[in-house]
């Protein structure tokens, strides 16, 4: 059920005061409207896992494992973005070498 | 006058050539760009071939018995792929690290299945979605690379 996870998080008892339920809810909700599709998808998963945890469909151990997996996916996405930027720079460098240095300059002289 | 124009054009061309050579060496030396390996069809094939094997194995985690042959096969293939990617050197570091992440995720799931027993449909769906996302990111990464033409 949509939104079930919010009640679940808000009902979590944190005696240390380290967890701010409203802050966590706000953070996840803001990620759901992020401009990046990858971020939106992972935020939707986190909401779903909280829902499943609240309904007893998954255990705390499962939840922890899924969080670790999302963390791994985020690292993989960062690596993908790094490759995308460098592949573009490589295309530019190759174009300068192949087209401009090799051909265009000869036409200018 | 015509000769003067010719000299001016030649000087301009020389200047442009120097500027472009400078730019050509400057681009690779900037912090953003330190090269990236070229597209490798073997890497693409390895990833797309193994992905369905892992998906089918995860579905079988909902059954009583664990298919240890399939677990061993996937472990071996992932280890081979990791060595292959690492062997391409530092320009391929991202893909090697991505495959390293897939290995960690896979082992984490296998351990969870072995220690906690049969998976429910929810558990199968969650873990399958995440491992498929991991494979898809690695596949997309390979597709982003330029062809060595």
gemmi code that builds the backbone of each chain (N, CA, C; Angstrom):
import gemmi

chains = {
    "A": [
        ("UNK", (0.855, -1.205, 0.000), (0.000, 0.000, 0.000), (0.883, 1.243, 0.000)),
        ("UNK", (0.606, 2.178, -0.883), (1.446, 3.367, -1.005), (1.390, 4.198, 0.271)),
        ("UNK", (2.555, 4.670, 0.714), (2.595, 5.543, 1.876), (2.655, 4.813, 3.202)),
        ("UNK", (2.495, 3.491, 3.176), (2.547, 2.683, 4.393), (3.913, 2.810, 5.066)),
        ("UNK", (4.926, 2.943, 4.237), (6.288, 3.009, 4.754), (6.518, 4.252, 5.611)),
        ("UNK", (5.791, 5.324, 5.300), (5.982, 6.579, 6.056), (5.570, 6.364, 7.509)),
        ("UNK", (4.400, 5.736, 7.718), (3.949, 5.442, 9.081), (4.931, 4.503, 9.774)),
        ("UNK", (5.424, 3.532, 9.015), (6.363, 2.564, 9.574), (7.624, 3.277, 10.082)),
        ("UNK", (8.186, 4.148, 9.252), (9.409, 4.867, 9.642), (9.130, 5.776, 10.835)),
        ("UNK", (7.983, 6.466, 10.808), (7.676, 7.403, 11.891), (7.439, 6.694, 13.218)),
        ("UNK", (7.035, 5.416, 13.153), (6.782, 4.656, 14.387), (8.024, 3.963, 14.932)),
        ("UNK", (9.135, 4.081, 14.180), (10.361, 3.443, 14.666), (10.825, 4.140, 15.941)),
        ("UNK", (11.127, 3.348, 16.954), (11.587, 3.929, 18.230), (13.102, 4.060, 18.187)),
        ("UNK", (13.576, 5.271, 18.311), (15.011, 5.487, 18.321), (15.395, 6.180, 19.623)),
        ("UNK", (15.863, 5.374, 20.572), (16.185, 5.939, 21.890), (17.450, 6.783, 21.865)),
        ("UNK", (18.313, 6.554, 20.858), (19.548, 7.345, 20.805), (19.297, 8.723, 20.207)),
        ("UNK", (18.180, 8.853, 19.502), (17.872, 10.139, 18.873), (18.638, 10.365, 17.582)),
        ("UNK", (19.351, 9.306, 17.127), (20.161, 9.465, 15.917), (19.294, 9.524, 14.655)),
        ("UNK", (18.139, 8.868, 14.698), (17.286, 8.825, 13.506), (16.191, 9.882, 13.587)),
        ("UNK", (16.202, 10.750, 12.597), (15.119, 11.702, 12.492), (14.165, 11.172, 11.438)),
        ("UNK", (13.028, 10.624, 11.893), (12.092, 9.979, 10.976), (11.609, 10.941, 9.899)),
        ("UNK", (11.259, 12.171, 10.320), (10.726, 13.113, 9.328), (11.804, 13.507, 8.317)),
        ("UNK", (13.051, 13.567, 8.797), (14.157, 13.908, 7.894), (14.342, 12.794, 6.855)),
        ("UNK", (14.265, 11.548, 7.334), (14.426, 10.400, 6.445), (13.296, 10.350, 5.415)),
        ("UNK", (12.073, 10.561, 5.891), (10.912, 10.551, 4.988), (11.065, 11.664, 3.943)),
        ("UNK", (11.488, 12.840, 4.404), (11.669, 13.979, 3.496), (12.722, 13.705, 2.453)),
        ("UNK", (13.797, 13.062, 2.900), (14.903, 12.768, 1.986), (14.459, 11.794, 0.892)),
        ("UNK", (13.821, 10.705, 1.308), (13.392, 9.695, 0.334), (12.341, 10.287, -0.607)),
        ("UNK", (11.432, 11.068, -0.047), (10.391, 11.676, -0.884), (11.007, 12.622, -1.916)),
        ("UNK", (12.030, 13.376, -1.499), (12.662, 14.310, -2.448), (13.386, 13.548, -3.557)),
        ("UNK", (13.967, 12.394, -3.211), (14.634, 11.584, -4.244), (13.627, 11.052, -5.263)),
        ("UNK", (12.377, 10.854, -4.821), (11.358, 10.346, -5.749), (11.043, 11.332, -6.858)),
        ("UNK", (11.344, 12.623, -6.620), (11.071, 13.631, -7.661), (12.374, 14.174, -8.273)),
        ("UNK", (13.475, 13.483, -8.023), (14.768, 13.906, -8.574), (14.714, 13.880, -10.108)),
        ("UNK", (15.527, 14.731, -10.730), (15.522, 14.783, -12.202), (16.191, 13.545, -12.806)),
        ("UNK", (16.985, 12.862, -12.005), (17.710, 11.691, -12.507), (16.853, 10.427, -12.354)),
        ("UNK", (16.657, 9.728, -13.460), (15.798, 8.532, -13.465), (16.351, 7.436, -12.551)),
        ("UNK", (17.676, 7.293, -12.550), (18.301, 6.263, -11.713), (17.988, 6.521, -10.236)),
        ("UNK", (18.128, 7.781, -9.813), (17.872, 8.147, -8.407), (16.409, 7.878, -8.060)),
        ("UNK", (15.502, 8.262, -8.967), (14.059, 8.041, -8.722), (13.766, 6.548, -8.542)),
        ("UNK", (14.393, 5.740, -9.385), (14.137, 4.296, -9.328), (14.626, 3.706, -8.001)),
        ("UNK", (15.808, 4.119, -7.568), (16.350, 3.565, -6.316), (15.510, 4.041, -5.125)),
        ("UNK", (15.055, 5.287, -5.164), (14.207, 5.807, -4.071), (12.894, 5.025, -3.997)),
        ("UNK", (12.343, 4.692, -5.165), (11.097, 3.903, -5.199), (11.325, 2.532, -4.574)),
        ("UNK", (12.520, 1.969, -4.828), (12.839, 0.669, -4.233), (12.888, 0.775, -2.708)),
        ("UNK", (13.563, 1.829, -2.212), (13.686, 1.993, -0.756), (12.303, 2.087, -0.123)),
        ("UNK", (11.405, 2.850, -0.742), (10.021, 2.952, -0.244), (9.366, 1.573, -0.206)),
        ("UNK", (9.545, 0.833, -1.307), (8.926, -0.501, -1.413), (9.473, -1.438, -0.335)),
        ("UNK", (10.797, -1.368, -0.101), (11.389, -2.248, 0.919), (10.847, -1.906, 2.311)),
        ("UNK", (10.672, -0.609, 2.575), (10.088, -0.217, 3.864), (8.669, -0.771, 3.986)),
        ("UNK", (7.911, -0.663, 2.899), (6.538, -1.218, 2.894), (6.561, -2.715, 3.186)),
        ("UNK", (7.466, -3.422, 2.495), (7.555, -4.879, 2.664), (7.987, -5.245, 4.079)),
        ("UNK", (8.901, -4.438, 4.634), (9.349, -4.661, 6.012), (8.191, -4.447, 6.983)),
        ("UNK", (7.415, -3.406, 6.727), (6.270, -3.090, 7.592), (5.232, -4.221, 7.560)),
        ("UNK", (5.084, -4.867, 6.390), (4.096, -5.942, 6.239), (4.672, -7.301, 6.635)),
        ("UNK", (5.968, -7.334, 6.985), (6.598, -8.598, 7.380), (6.911, -9.494, 6.195)),
        ("UNK", (6.946, -8.943, 4.998), (7.246, -9.760, 3.809), (8.747, -10.011, 3.646)),
        ("UNK", (9.541, -9.111, 4.214), (10.994, -9.316, 4.222), (11.497, -9.099, 5.651)),
        ("UNK", (12.684, -9.640, 5.921), (13.247, -9.488, 7.266), (14.184, -8.279, 7.301)),
        ("UNK", (14.603, -7.951, 8.519), (15.560, -6.865, 8.696), (16.869, -7.183, 7.947)),
        ("UNK", (17.243, -8.486, 7.976), (18.470, -8.917, 7.281), (18.326, -8.707, 5.771)),
        ("UNK", (17.143, -9.044, 5.235), (16.887, -8.798, 3.799), (17.017, -7.308, 3.500)),
        ("UNK", (16.345, -6.509, 4.342), (16.334, -5.061, 4.126), (17.763, -4.508, 4.068)),
        ("UNK", (18.563, -4.977, 5.009), (19.962, -4.533, 5.070), (20.707, -4.929, 3.791)),
        ("UNK", (20.441, -6.152, 3.321), (21.109, -6.622, 2.095), (20.685, -5.772, 0.894)),
        ("UNK", (19.412, -5.459, 0.802), (18.929, -4.645, -0.325), (19.541, -3.236, -0.290)),
        ("UNK", (19.735, -2.715, 0.922), (20.367, -1.391, 1.041), (21.815, -1.444, 0.548)),
        ("UNK", (22.496, -2.546, 0.903), (23.883, -2.719, 0.423), (23.897, -2.815, -1.102)),
        ("UNK", (22.882, -3.503, -1.657), (22.825, -3.648, -3.111), (22.589, -2.304, -3.798)),
        ("UNK", (21.720, -1.495, -3.219), (21.467, -0.169, -3.799), (22.741, 0.675, -3.750)),
        ("UNK", (23.469, 0.546, -2.659), (24.729, 1.272, -2.534), (25.709, 0.841, -3.638)),
        ("UNK", (25.771, -0.453, -3.900), (26.633, -0.971, -4.981), (26.177, -0.438, -6.337)),
        ("UNK", (24.869, -0.417, -6.538), (24.332, 0.076, -7.817), (24.675, 1.541, -8.015)),
        ("UNK", (24.626, 2.313, -6.929), (24.974, 3.737, -7.035), (26.431, 3.909, -7.445)),
        ("UNK", (27.296, 3.066, -6.882), (28.709, 3.140, -7.265), (28.878, 2.770, -8.742)),
        ("UNK", (28.145, 1.743, -9.173), (28.237, 1.323, -10.570), (27.732, 2.413, -11.507)),
        ("UNK", (26.675, 3.114, -11.100), (26.128, 4.196, -11.920), (27.144, 5.345, -12.020)),
        ("UNK", (27.834, 5.645, -10.920), (28.870, 6.687, -10.950), (29.979, 6.309, -11.926)),
        ("UNK", (30.354, 5.031, -11.915), (31.393, 4.561, -12.844), (30.907, 4.677, -14.292)),
        ("UNK", (29.625, 4.384, -14.495), (29.047, 4.509, -15.855), (29.119, 5.955, -16.335)),
        ("UNK", (28.766, 6.891, -15.438), (28.798, 8.313, -15.804), (30.225, 8.773, -16.099)),
        ("UNK", (31.174, 8.251, -15.348), (32.584, 8.593, -15.580), (33.019, 8.125, -16.978)),
        ("UNK", (32.624, 6.914, -17.340), (32.966, 6.384, -18.669), (32.291, 7.226, -19.753)),
        ("UNK", (31.035, 7.627, -19.507), (30.306, 8.431, -20.510), (31.052, 9.733, -20.795)),
        ("UNK", (31.516, 10.410, -19.731), (32.215, 11.690, -19.900), (33.536, 11.491, -20.627)),
        ("UNK", (34.262, 10.452, -20.238), (35.573, 10.232, -20.854), (35.454, 9.739, -22.295)),
        ("UNK", (34.408, 8.969, -22.584), (34.211, 8.520, -23.972), (33.902, 9.721, -24.872)),
        ("UNK", (33.157, 10.708, -24.349), (32.873, 11.920, -25.133), (34.154, 12.688, -25.401)),
        ("UNK", (34.980, 12.843, -24.367), (36.252, 13.559, -24.533), (37.144, 12.820, -25.529)),
        ("UNK", (37.098, 11.494, -25.470), (37.894, 10.691, -26.394), (37.425, 10.894, -27.844)),
        ("UNK", (36.086, 10.991, -28.025), (35.550, 11.227, -29.376), (36.033, 12.569, -29.913)),
        ("UNK", (36.047, 13.594, -29.033), (36.510, 14.928, -29.441), (37.984, 14.881, -29.831)),
        ("UNK", (38.799, 14.245, -29.005), (40.234, 14.159, -29.284), (40.480, 13.420, -30.596)),
        ("UNK", (39.732, 12.333, -30.796), (39.895, 11.553, -32.032), (39.463, 12.352, -33.251)),
        ("UNK", (38.397, 13.141, -33.088), (37.901, 13.954, -34.210), (38.929, 15.016, -34.590)),
        ("UNK", (39.550, 15.624, -33.585), (40.578, 16.645, -33.864), (41.734, 16.009, -34.620)),
        ("UNK", (42.134, 14.833, -34.138), (43.285, 14.164, -34.768), (42.961, 13.691, -36.183)),
        ("UNK", (41.805, 13.047, -36.325), (41.457, 12.383, -37.590), (41.004, 13.372, -38.663)),
        ("UNK", (40.199, 14.353, -38.253), (39.618, 15.246, -39.249), (40.371, 16.567, -39.383)),
        ("UNK", (40.619, 17.239, -38.255), (41.187, 18.586, -38.348), (42.680, 18.552, -38.602)),
        ("UNK", (43.424, 17.846, -37.758), (44.883, 17.840, -37.937), (45.284, 17.169, -39.246)),
        ("UNK", (44.582, 16.108, -39.599), (44.983, 15.330, -40.776), (44.463, 15.913, -42.093)),
        ("UNK", (43.314, 16.570, -42.081), (42.711, 16.966, -43.362), (42.477, 18.461, -43.524)),
        ("UNK", (41.798, 19.081, -42.536), (41.390, 20.481, -42.703), (42.581, 21.400, -42.859)),
        ("UNK", (43.637, 21.192, -42.066), (44.792, 22.097, -42.126), (45.482, 22.047, -43.484)),
        ("UNK", (45.482, 20.884, -44.109), (46.104, 20.778, -45.428), (45.374, 21.636, -46.454)),
        ("UNK", (44.062, 21.780, -46.253), (43.267, 22.582, -47.185), (43.518, 24.075, -46.991)),
        ("UNK", (43.952, 24.462, -45.795), (44.163, 25.873, -45.507), (45.445, 26.411, -46.121)),
        ("UNK", (46.440, 25.591, -46.341), (47.739, 26.081, -46.820), (47.786, 26.095, -48.342)),
    ],
    "B": [
        ("UNK", (50.998, 42.277, -53.576), (49.841, 42.252, -52.675), (49.287, 40.827, -52.524)),
        ("UNK", (49.222, 40.137, -53.705), (48.723, 38.754, -53.706), (49.666, 37.852, -52.909)),
        ("UNK", (51.017, 38.129, -53.089), (52.006, 37.346, -52.383), (51.894, 37.584, -50.866)),
        ("UNK", (51.628, 38.856, -50.526), (51.478, 39.210, -49.113), (50.318, 38.435, -48.468)),
        ("UNK", (49.177, 38.371, -49.217), (48.010, 37.611, -48.738), (48.337, 36.146, -48.542)),
        ("UNK", (49.143, 35.632, -49.485), (49.510, 34.220, -49.401), (50.294, 33.962, -48.109)),
        ("UNK", (51.251, 34.910, -47.821), (52.062, 34.752, -46.602), (51.182, 34.851, -45.354)),
        ("UNK", (50.206, 35.765, -45.375), (49.318, 35.947, -44.227), (48.508, 34.673, -43.970)),
        ("UNK", (47.977, 34.099, -45.067), (47.186, 32.859, -44.931), (48.042, 31.715, -44.405)),
        ("UNK", (49.277, 31.664, -44.916), (50.176, 30.587, -44.476), (50.504, 30.747, -42.991)),
        ("UNK", (50.723, 32.004, -42.572), (51.027, 32.251, -41.153), (49.833, 31.896, -40.282)),
        ("UNK", (48.648, 32.249, -40.778), (47.414, 31.949, -40.036), (47.225, 30.441, -39.895)),
        ("UNK", (47.490, 29.747, -40.983), (47.348, 28.289, -40.966), (48.320, 27.665, -39.976)),
        ("UNK", (49.578, 28.235, -39.974), (50.585, 27.705, -39.027), (50.121, 27.923, -37.587)),
        ("UNK", (49.591, 29.126, -37.358), (49.107, 29.472, -36.013), (47.977, 28.535, -35.579)),
        ("UNK", (47.053, 28.301, -36.537), (45.917, 27.417, -36.260), (46.407, 26.001, -35.961)),
        ("UNK", (47.396, 25.585, -36.726), (47.944, 24.240, -36.536), (48.541, 24.103, -35.129)),
        ("UNK", (49.307, 25.139, -34.733), (49.917, 25.109, -33.397), (48.828, 25.063, -32.316)),
        ("UNK", (47.773, 25.893, -32.528), (46.684, 25.957, -31.538), (45.978, 24.604, -31.421)),
        ("UNK", (45.766, 23.972, -32.571), (45.055, 22.685, -32.552), (45.917, 21.576, -31.967)),
        ("UNK", (47.210, 21.613, -32.271), (48.105, 20.606, -31.685), (48.114, 20.784, -30.165)),
        ("UNK", (48.159, 22.055, -29.748), (48.129, 22.364, -28.318), (46.841, 21.826, -27.685)),
        ("UNK", (45.697, 22.092, -28.378), (44.396, 21.630, -27.864), (44.346, 20.116, -27.812)),
        ("UNK", (44.939, 19.497, -28.836), (44.913, 18.038, -28.899), (45.640, 17.408, -27.705)),
        ("UNK", (46.753, 18.060, -27.316), (47.482, 17.514, -26.169), (46.889, 17.976, -24.836)),
        ("UNK", (46.209, 19.120, -24.885), (45.628, 19.650, -23.642), (44.431, 18.823, -23.194)),
        ("UNK", (43.574, 18.432, -24.157), (42.343, 17.693, -23.817), (42.650, 16.397, -23.067)),
        ("UNK", (43.582, 15.581, -23.600), (43.842, 14.352, -22.853), (44.473, 14.589, -21.487)),
        ("UNK", (45.140, 15.726, -21.301), (45.842, 15.930, -20.028), (44.962, 16.541, -18.951)),
        ("UNK", (43.757, 16.990, -19.306), (42.909, 17.581, -18.285), (42.391, 16.472, -17.363)),
        ("UNK", (41.970, 16.857, -16.154), (41.628, 15.865, -15.128), (40.454, 14.986, -15.539)),
        ("UNK", (39.544, 15.537, -16.349), (38.359, 14.773, -16.748), (38.743, 13.595, -17.620)),
        ("UNK", (39.749, 13.798, -18.470), (40.019, 12.807, -19.500), (41.345, 12.109, -19.282)),
        ("UNK", (41.277, 10.869, -18.879), (42.511, 10.103, -18.844), (42.320, 8.811, -19.620)),
        ("UNK", (41.551, 8.920, -20.698), (41.364, 7.787, -21.595), (40.384, 6.763, -21.075)),
        ("UNK", (39.860, 5.982, -21.984), (38.940, 4.909, -21.615), (39.114, 3.812, -22.663)),
        ("UNK", (38.997, 2.576, -22.229), (39.187, 1.475, -23.175), (38.105, 1.521, -24.249)),
        ("UNK", (38.409, 0.929, -25.390), (37.428, 0.894, -26.482), (36.375, -0.188, -26.232)),
        ("UNK", (35.264, -0.053, -26.947), (34.170, -1.041, -26.868), (34.723, -2.435, -27.159)),
        ("UNK", (34.317, -3.385, -26.341), (34.796, -4.751, -26.511), (33.582, -5.688, -26.631)),
        ("UNK", (33.369, -6.271, -27.822), (32.207, -7.156, -28.005), (32.240, -8.391, -27.099)),
        ("UNK", (33.434, -8.812, -26.698), (33.528, -9.970, -25.797), (32.945, -9.617, -24.427)),
        ("UNK", (33.265, -8.424, -23.940), (32.716, -7.978, -22.652), (31.193, -7.905, -22.737)),
        ("UNK", (30.706, -7.305, -23.822), (29.251, -7.162, -24.019), (28.578, -8.537, -24.036)),
        ("UNK", (29.175, -9.449, -24.774), (28.627, -10.806, -24.904), (28.654, -11.537, -23.558)),
        ("UNK", (29.780, -11.420, -22.856), (29.896, -12.082, -21.548), (28.776, -11.639, -20.606)),
        ("UNK", (28.547, -10.326, -20.570), (27.530, -9.779, -19.653), (26.127, -10.188, -20.061)),
        ("UNK", (25.823, -10.058, -21.354), (24.459, -10.370, -21.802), (24.182, -11.879, -21.754)),
        ("UNK", (25.230, -12.694, -21.916), (25.047, -14.156, -21.825), (24.796, -14.611, -20.390)),
        ("UNK", (25.543, -14.022, -19.459), (25.468, -14.505, -18.075), (24.225, -13.999, -17.339)),
        ("UNK", (23.741, -12.827, -17.721), (22.588, -12.222, -17.018), (21.398, -13.190, -16.894)),
        ("UNK", (20.938, -13.825, -17.977), (19.793, -14.743, -17.816), (20.090, -15.949, -16.945)),
        ("UNK", (21.341, -16.414, -16.940), (21.703, -17.540, -16.061), (21.453, -17.156, -14.599)),
        ("UNK", (21.881, -15.939, -14.245), (21.715, -15.479, -12.863), (20.222, -15.310, -12.545)),
        ("UNK", (19.475, -14.771, -13.508), (18.027, -14.585, -13.297), (17.343, -15.928, -13.018)),
        ("UNK", (17.666, -16.937, -13.833), (17.043, -18.260, -13.643), (17.452, -18.876, -12.311)),
        ("UNK", (18.709, -18.674, -11.933), (19.163, -19.212, -10.644), (18.367, -18.574, -9.495)),
        ("UNK", (18.179, -17.243, -9.577), (17.463, -16.548, -8.499), (16.014, -17.046, -8.397)),
        ("UNK", (15.400, -17.307, -9.548), (14.028, -17.853, -9.520), (14.047, -19.221, -8.828)),
        ("UNK", (15.106, -19.993, -9.078), (15.182, -21.335, -8.471), (15.436, -21.270, -6.960)),
        ("UNK", (15.838, -20.114, -6.459), (16.026, -19.961, -5.007), (14.690, -20.033, -4.259)),
        ("UNK", (13.595, -20.028, -5.008), (12.286, -20.208, -4.395), (11.919, -21.675, -4.235)),
        ("UNK", (12.828, -22.555, -4.719), (12.591, -24.004, -4.602), (13.358, -24.580, -3.412)),
        ("UNK", (12.991, -25.802, -3.059), (13.593, -26.449, -1.881), (15.106, -26.645, -2.034)),
        ("UNK", (15.495, -27.166, -3.200), (16.916, -27.491, -3.397), (17.658, -26.373, -4.122)),
        ("UNK", (18.901, -26.190, -3.709), (19.746, -25.203, -4.375), (20.497, -25.888, -5.518)),
        ("UNK", (20.496, -25.248, -6.679), (21.203, -25.780, -7.843), (22.679, -25.388, -7.726)),
        ("UNK", (23.450, -26.215, -7.034), (24.856, -25.871, -6.782), (25.695, -25.857, -8.064)),
        ("UNK", (25.292, -26.677, -9.048), (26.026, -26.660, -10.328), (25.916, -25.269, -10.972)),
        ("UNK", (24.692, -24.726, -10.921), (24.485, -23.391, -11.506), (25.260, -22.329, -10.727)),
        ("UNK", (25.264, -22.464, -9.403), (26.015, -21.497, -8.565), (27.495, -21.551, -8.930)),
        ("UNK", (28.034, -22.777, -9.037), (29.457, -22.940, -9.371), (29.762, -22.377, -10.757)),
        ("UNK", (28.869, -22.646, -11.713), (29.089, -22.168, -13.090), (29.139, -20.637, -13.115)),
        ("UNK", (28.180, -20.009, -12.443), (28.121, -18.540, -12.451), (29.333, -17.947, -11.731)),
        ("UNK", (29.716, -18.555, -10.610), (30.922, -18.105, -9.898), (32.144, -18.137, -10.806)),
        ("UNK", (32.290, -19.260, -11.520), (33.454, -19.415, -12.405), (33.422, -18.367, -13.516)),
        ("UNK", (32.267, -18.195, -14.144), (32.155, -17.239, -15.257), (32.427, -15.808, -14.775)),
        ("UNK", (31.891, -15.471, -13.618), (32.128, -14.120, -13.079), (33.610, -13.915, -12.772)),
        ("UNK", (34.252, -14.934, -12.203), (35.688, -14.824, -11.890), (36.494, -14.668, -13.179)),
        ("UNK", (36.129, -15.426, -14.213), (36.830, -15.325, -15.503), (36.645, -13.930, -16.107)),
        ("UNK", (35.398, -13.448, -16.045), (35.110, -12.116, -16.601), (35.886, -11.044, -15.858)),
        ("UNK", (35.959, -11.180, -14.535), (36.671, -10.187, -13.723), (38.147, -10.155, -14.106)),
        ("UNK", (38.746, -11.329, -14.256), (40.165, -11.392, -14.641), (40.374, -10.797, -16.029)),
        ("UNK", (39.461, -11.107, -16.932), (39.558, -10.580, -18.311), (39.521, -9.056, -18.303)),
        ("UNK", (38.585, -8.483, -17.547), (38.441, -7.022, -17.509), (39.630, -6.363, -16.812)),
        ("UNK", (40.097, -6.966, -15.722), (41.264, -6.409, -15.024), (42.491, -6.448, -15.929)),
        ("UNK", (42.579, -7.485, -16.751), (43.731, -7.649, -17.645), (43.836, -6.579, -18.716)),
        ("UNK", (42.759, -5.840, -18.949), (42.800, -4.777, -19.973), (43.496, -3.526, -19.450)),
        ("UNK", (43.798, -3.483, -18.168), (44.575, -2.370, -17.625), (43.754, -1.226, -17.080)),
        ("UNK", (44.460, -0.128, -16.696), (43.799, 0.980, -15.985), (42.718, 1.700, -16.802)),
        ("UNK", (42.799, 1.666, -18.129), (41.778, 2.352, -18.935), (40.425, 1.632, -18.854)),
        ("UNK", (40.457, 0.425, -18.323), (39.220, -0.357, -18.206), (38.825, -0.555, -16.738)),
        ("UNK", (39.366, 0.299, -15.870), (39.172, 0.115, -14.422), (37.701, 0.137, -14.023)),
        ("UNK", (36.897, 0.980, -14.675), (35.480, 1.100, -14.304), (34.738, -0.216, -14.518)),
        ("UNK", (34.929, -0.804, -15.697), (34.222, -2.059, -15.988), (34.694, -3.171, -15.044)),
        ("UNK", (36.001, -3.211, -14.767), (36.518, -4.225, -13.832), (35.875, -4.043, -12.455)),
        ("UNK", (35.757, -2.800, -12.013), (35.136, -2.551, -10.702), (33.652, -2.900, -10.715)),
        ("UNK", (32.981, -2.617, -11.829), (31.550, -2.960, -11.931), (31.359, -4.471, -11.801)),
        ("UNK", (32.214, -5.238, -12.477), (32.072, -6.696, -12.390), (32.399, -7.164, -10.975)),
        ("UNK", (33.359, -6.501, -10.340), (33.649, -6.797, -8.930), (32.416, -6.578, -8.063)),
        ("UNK", (31.678, -5.526, -8.331), (30.441, -5.251, -7.582), (29.383, -6.324, -7.834)),
        ("UNK", (29.275, -6.753, -9.082), (28.301, -7.818, -9.400), (28.656, -9.087, -8.613)),
        ("UNK", (29.953, -9.391, -8.539), (30.383, -10.588, -7.792), (29.973, -10.471, -6.317)),
        ("UNK", (30.209, -9.300, -5.724), (29.861, -9.111, -4.303), (28.351, -9.258, -4.097)),
        ("UNK", (27.557, -8.650, -4.983), (26.097, -8.745, -4.867), (25.631, -10.194, -5.012)),
        ("UNK", (26.216, -10.891, -5.980), (25.834, -12.285, -6.224), (26.154, -13.150, -4.999)),
        ("UNK", (27.367, -13.009, -4.472), (27.768, -13.816, -3.310), (26.902, -13.500, -2.092)),
        ("UNK", (26.560, -12.232, -1.931), (25.694, -11.807, -0.833), (24.335, -12.520, -0.923)),
        ("UNK", (23.792, -12.578, -2.137), (22.492, -13.242, -2.341), (22.591, -14.748, -2.117)),
        ("UNK", (23.664, -15.357, -2.621), (23.826, -16.810, -2.452), (23.929, -17.145, -0.962)),
        ("UNK", (24.721, -16.356, -0.238), (24.855, -16.592, 1.209), (23.503, -16.451, 1.914)),
        ("UNK", (22.723, -15.446, 1.482), (21.396, -15.226, 2.095), (20.497, -16.438, 1.863)),
        ("UNK", (20.541, -16.975, 0.644), (19.724, -18.151, 0.323), (20.170, -19.374, 1.140)),
        ("UNK", (21.495, -19.561, 1.255), (22.015, -20.734, 1.957), (21.757, -20.644, 3.460)),
        ("UNK", (21.791, -19.427, 3.996), (21.637, -19.305, 5.459), (20.181, -19.186, 5.895)),
        ("UNK", (19.326, -18.570, 5.060), (17.942, -18.328, 5.517), (16.903, -19.200, 4.822)),
        ("UNK", (17.343, -20.034, 3.888), (16.388, -20.947, 3.254), (15.681, -20.367, 2.037)),
        ("UNK", (14.652, -21.090, 1.608), (13.909, -20.743, 0.378), (13.452, -19.290, 0.368)),
        ("UNK", (13.528, -18.693, -0.786), (13.081, -17.304, -0.920), (11.587, -17.259, -1.247)),
        ("UNK", (10.942, -16.207, -0.761), (9.545, -15.951, -1.141), (9.554, -15.239, -2.508)),
        ("UNK", (8.378, -15.073, -3.077), (8.286, -14.382, -4.371), (8.801, -12.944, -4.256)),
        ("UNK", (8.494, -12.306, -3.122), (8.973, -10.925, -2.905), (10.490, -10.877, -2.878)),
        ("UNK", (11.090, -11.820, -2.163), (12.556, -11.848, -2.072), (13.188, -12.139, -3.440)),
        ("UNK", (12.575, -13.041, -4.182), (13.088, -13.342, -5.536), (13.024, -12.080, -6.391)),
        ("UNK", (11.872, -11.415, -6.367), (11.701, -10.213, -7.203), (12.683, -9.116, -6.823)),
        ("UNK", (12.867, -8.892, -5.524), (13.773, -7.812, -5.089), (15.213, -8.076, -5.521)),
        ("UNK", (15.704, -9.273, -5.230), (17.107, -9.557, -5.548), (17.333, -9.653, -7.056)),
        ("UNK", (16.347, -10.226, -7.771), (16.493, -10.319, -9.226), (16.539, -8.922, -9.835)),
        ("UNK", (15.662, -8.052, -9.374), (15.646, -6.677, -9.894), (17.007, -6.001, -9.702)),
        ("UNK", (17.596, -6.177, -8.511), (18.865, -5.509, -8.234), (20.027, -6.085, -9.038)),
        ("UNK", (20.076, -7.406, -9.166), (21.206, -7.985, -9.924), (21.034, -7.679, -11.421)),
        ("UNK", (19.787, -7.650, -11.893), (19.547, -7.294, -13.301), (19.955, -5.831, -13.540)),
        ("UNK", (19.620, -4.954, -12.593), (20.049, -3.549, -12.714), (21.570, -3.454, -12.790)),
        ("UNK", (22.247, -4.266, -11.970), (23.713, -4.241, -11.959), (24.261, -4.672, -13.324)),
        ("UNK", (23.741, -5.763, -13.863), (24.184, -6.210, -15.191), (23.874, -5.144, -16.242)),
        ("UNK", (22.682, -4.559, -16.160), (22.284, -3.564, -17.164), (23.198, -2.331, -17.138)),
        ("UNK", (23.585, -1.898, -15.934), (24.494, -0.739, -15.845), (25.834, -1.078, -16.512)),
        ("UNK", (26.340, -2.287, -16.233), (27.624, -2.695, -16.829), (27.498, -2.816, -18.357)),
        ("UNK", (26.361, -3.335, -18.828), (26.134, -3.459, -20.276), (26.054, -2.069, -20.918)),
        ("UNK", (25.298, -1.173, -20.275), (25.192, 0.208, -20.796), (26.559, 0.882, -20.823)),
        ("UNK", (27.365, 0.630, -19.799), (28.703, 1.230, -19.732), (29.539, 0.784, -20.929)),
        ("UNK", (29.472, -0.501, -21.244), (30.261, -0.999, -22.380), (29.770, -0.374, -23.681)),
        ("UNK", (28.444, -0.223, -23.796), (27.882, 0.358, -25.032), (28.262, 1.819, -25.216)),
        ("UNK", (28.586, 2.508, -24.104), (28.974, 3.922, -24.192), (30.354, 4.102, -24.814)),
        ("UNK", (31.156, 3.063, -24.740), (32.553, 3.189, -25.193), (32.616, 3.301, -26.716)),
        ("UNK", (33.658, 3.985, -27.170), (33.812, 4.204, -28.609), (34.385, 2.967, -29.291)),
        ("UNK", (33.993, 2.792, -30.548), (34.542, 1.677, -31.321), (35.936, 2.060, -31.797)),
        ("UNK", (36.858, 1.130, -31.775), (38.235, 1.378, -32.206), (38.313, 1.244, -33.725)),
        ("UNK", (38.038, 2.359, -34.435), (37.982, 2.296, -35.907), (39.244, 2.892, -36.519)),
    ],
}
model = gemmi.Model(1)
for chain_id, residues in chains.items():
    chain = gemmi.Chain(chain_id)
    for i, (resn, *xyz) in enumerate(residues, 1):
        res = gemmi.Residue()
        res.name, res.seqid = resn, gemmi.SeqId(i, " ")
        for name, pos in zip(("N", "CA", "C"), xyz):
            atom = gemmi.Atom()
            atom.name, atom.element = name, gemmi.Element(name[0])
            atom.pos, atom.b_iso = gemmi.Position(*pos), 0.0
            res.add_atom(atom)
        chain.add_residue(res)
    model.add_chain(chain)
structure = gemmi.Structure()
structure.add_model(model)
structure.setup_entities()
